[in-house]
Amino acid sequence: MIEDKQEGNAQTADKVAKEILDWGHAHGISTAFDRAQHLKPCPIGHSGACCKICFMGPCRLVGPDAEEKAAGVCGATLPVVSARNFLRMCAAGTAAHSDHARDMAFTLLEASTGEISDIQIKDEKKLRKVAGILEIPTEGKTKNELGKEVALKILTNFGQQKGELSYVKRAPKKRQEIWRKWGIVPRGIDREIAEAMHRTNMGVDQDPENLMMAAMKVSLADGWGGCMLSTDMTDILFGTPSPVHSTASLGVMKTDEVNIVVHGHEPTLAEMIVDVSTEKELVDYAKSKGAKGINLVGMCCTANEILTRHGIPSAGGFLNQELALMTGMAEAIVVDVQCIMPAIGQVQKKFHTKVITTSYKGKMIDAMHIQYDEHRAKDIAREIIRLACDNYPKRSGFGKMDSAAASPVVAGFSHEYIAYMQGGSFRGSFRPLNDAIMAGRIRGVAALVGCNNPRTAQDSFFDYLATEFIKHDILVVSTGCGAAAFAKAGYMTPETALEHAGPGLKEVCVAIGIPPMLHLGSCVDNSRILTIMTQMTEEGGLGDDICDLPAIGIAPEWMSEKALAIGVYFVASGAHIIFGSESPVEASPIVQAIKHDLWFKRVGAKLEFIPDARDILVASLAAIDAKRDALKLKKYEPGKFGAERVLMTMEDRRKLEKETAKK
C-alpha cells in the first residue's frame, strides 16, 4: 500500500506560499493559482485534437470515430494533427534553450577577444576540457586564445547544414549507432528547428511516425546541443559549481534590506548584479535610503544559476513570482527571458515593486525596460541596484510583510563534483555509485525535474515522489523548479538522509557526506544528467548504453514546451521518462502508440504520461527493478546488501548468458 503524503491545500504544498496566497485571497488579489481554477483548459486542444496552423481552421477533430474518420479542411487526420502539434512544441522548446546557448557563445567570444571587460573566463580547466571535446589543440595557447576558438567552434553548431553536432560524440557509442540507424542525429541546431517548423506547415509532412521521429531529432539538438553547450559555457565563464550552503523559500526576503529578485534563465546579468551588490558604494547607498543593506535573491532558473555558484538564496520557482511581489518587500524584480508571467506587471500595480525587463526579446506591458548590454554589464547592474534602493522608502506596508523561516539547502552538484566526491581530484570516478547500485545499497537513480503547473497543487507531486524514492533507497537528482521545490521543503541537506532515506541510501550518503537529493542546477543543466548517465555507462557493470541503467526521469508538474523537448531528448538518449499529466497527444491512440511502443523498439525507451503521483511511483519502481533484473543484479531488498560484485564487462555478461541458456 502506498501511503498518500501529498500535503497542502488545493493550490500548493509550500507552506510559505500558502500563507501568502491566503493573505492575497483576503485582499482580493488573483494569481495564477486562482486563474488555473477558473480558466479550464480547452479539452480539444489539451488532448492534441485541434489544428490551427493555417487559416482554413482552426479545425477540431472530435467525435467517437475521430481517429479513423475525422479530418481537417485540408484532409489532415487526427494522428497527423496530434503529431504535428507535438513536434512544434519540441521545436519551440529547443529554440528557447538553444537561443540561450547562442547568447552564451557570443558572450564567451566577446570575453575572450577583450571586447567586453566585465566578464572574464573563470574556469580555465573546464575550457581546456571542452576544447579537447571539440578537437581544438590547446598546447601553448592562452585561455583567451582558446576561448575564442571554442566560442567560434560552438557557434558553427547553430548554422551547420551537414554532418553532426560536435557533442554527439559524447554519447555512448552504442547510442550514437542507434541515432544514425534511424536518421535522427542533429546536423545543426538552427537547421533542425527550421526543418521542424517547415515539416509541420500545412501540406508538408503527413506521416505521424515520421513527424514523431523528427520530434526526437529536433529535441536531440537541444539536449546534446543547446543545453549541453550552454552548461559548459556558463561553467567556463562563471565557474563550475561545487557544493554551497544557502537557504530557500519566500522567507529569504528581508524586512530591513533592499530586496532585489533576479528572475529568468540567462545568468549573465544576474552574475553582474551578484558581483557589484557587495560594493561599499552601493551598500552605503542602500543605507542612505534607510535600509541595512542589499539582499539579492533568485527566482526560477536564474535562482539555480546563482545559488549553485554563489550560494545566493532562492525564493523559489515559476509559481512563486507573483507571490514574491505579494510579500510587499520586493523593491525590484529583474527579468530576462523564459517563464516570466505577464501577470507580474499587473500585480505590481498593487505594490511598490518595480518590474524591470532587460532583454529586447522579452518586453512587457506595465514594466520598465533597461536593456542589458555586455559592454556596460556592471554599470547596468549598478543602475538597477540604485533604482531598487531608491524604491525602498516607498514601501507602503501593504503585503504579507512578516518573513517566514527559510529552509537550509546544499546545492551545486555539477557532474564534475559528483565524480570528484567519489574518487578525489586525481581519481574522479563513478565506480562507487555503480558498485552501490550493483550491491543493492542504492536501488536506482531518479531524476525529478521540470516546471510547476498551477493545475497541480504546487510541489505536491515533487514532495510525495521524493519522499517515497529516498525511502526506497533511490538517489534523486534534480534541476529547475523541481530542485527549487526540494530546496524549499528542506530535502537538500545531508541530515535529510538520516531522517528519511532508506538504510542503503542512508549509508552511502553518510559515507560521502551528501544529501539524498542532489541539486544539479537550472533547466539547461539537465545536460549534466545526460553526462552522468553516460559516465555511469562507461564506468562499467551497468550495461553498455543509457537504456540499460536502473534509472527513471520524471517531470511531474510540467507546463513548458522546454520541458517536453527535454523529456524527448532523454527518451531518444535511452532514458525511460514519465510526465505527470494527461498526454498532449491523448486524442490519438496511433500517436500514443508511436511514442510508447515504436520509440521503445527503436531507441529502447518510452515516454509516458501518468496523471496520478501514486501511479507514477508504482511505474517508476517497476521500471527500475526491471532494469536491475535485465542486468542480473541482486534483487533489491531494503537493508540487505550483497557482497560487492566483481566488475564484469559486457563481453563477460554475454558469455555468461550464453552458458546459462545452454543449461
SULZI-V531097 format. One line per field, one symbol per residue. phi: phi as a letter, one per 20 degrees, with the letter a starting at -180 (. if undefined). burial: b if it has 24 or more other C-alpha atoms within 12 Angstrom, else e. Layout:
phi->???
burial->???
This chain:
phi->.efedfcnffdbdeffffffffffffdmdecggffffedffffffgendddcebefdfddecpfdgfedfbfgfofeggffffffffffffffffffffgffffffffffffenfcdfdcfddfffgfffgffemdgdfmdfffffgffffffffffeegdcncggegfffggffgffffgemdffecfffffffffffefgndeddgfffffffffffffffecgffffgffffffdoffcgcebcbpffffdfdcfedddcqbeeffgfffggefdfgffffffffeoeerddecdcmfggffeffdcmfgdepdgfefffffffmdefbcdcccmmefgfffefffecegeececcffcebfmdeccffcgfcgfffffgfffffffegfegenepeffeffdefbdcoeffffffffebnfdcgadgfffffffenfdfrccedcoedcfecggmffgffffgffffemdfddbblffffffffenedcgfgffecfffffgfffffencffcdeepefffgfffgfffffffffnncncbgfeffbbdcdfcfbeffffffgfffffeoefccdeafffcffdgffgfffeefgffedmbbddccfdffffffffffffffffffelegffcgmddffgeffdfffffffffffffff
burial->eeeeebeeeebbbbbbbbbbbbbbeeeebbbbbbeeeeeeeeebbbbbbbbbbeeeeebbbbeeebbeebbbebebbbbbbbbbbbbbbbbbbbbbbbbbbbbbbbbbbbbbbeeeebbbbbbbebbbbbbebbebebeeeebbbbbbbbbbbbbbbbbeeeebbbbbbbbbebbbebbeebbbbbbbbbbbbbbbbebbbbeebbbbbbbbbbbbbbbbbbbbbbbbbbbbbbbbbbbbbbbbbbbbbbbbbbbbbbbbbbbbbbbbbbbbbbbbbeeeebbebbeebebebbbbbbbbbbbbbbbbbbbbbbbbbbbbbbbbbbbbbbbbbbbbbbbbbbbbbbbbebbbbbbbbbbeebbbeebbbbbbbbeebbbbbbbbbbbbbbbbbbbeeebbbebbebbbbbbbbbbbbbbebbeeeeeebbbbbbbbbbbbbbbbbbbbbbbbbbbbbbbbbbbbbbbbbbbbbbbbbbbbbbbbbbbbbbbbbbebbbebbbbbbbbbbeeebbbbbbbbbbbbbbbbbbbbbbbbbbbbbbbbbbbbbbbbbbbbbbbbbbbbbbbbbbbbbbbbbbbbbbbbbbbbbbbbbbbbebbbebbbbbbbbbbbbbbbbebbbebbbbbbeebbbbbbebeebeeeeeeeeeeeeeeeeeeeeee
